Amino acid sequence: ALKLHCSCRTLSRKLLAQGWRYQQLIDQVREIHARRHLSDPTLSITRIGQQLGYADSSGFHRAFKKWTGLSPSAFRHALFT
């Protein structure tokens, strides 16, 4: 909101008018980055979760499974088999 020079409430209303919620956007961006990072076998799953802003790996695991239906390790395994 600050970078767009508007209040948080104004940003929320504008997003809602477009059919979005702020948390939906954050989750979508995190999912995109998670998928990209999981394709790099040198990065640990714990590190990826930290980079995406999760305090612990269990939060990242739950979110990723909700997005994709797979655990991060199963997703990574599917990429390389």
Secondary structure, DSSP 8 states (H G I E B T S, - for coil): -TTTTS-HHHHHHHHHHTT--HHHHHHHHHHHHHHHHHT-TTS-HHHHHHHTT-SSHHHHHHHHHHHHSS-HHHHHHHHT-
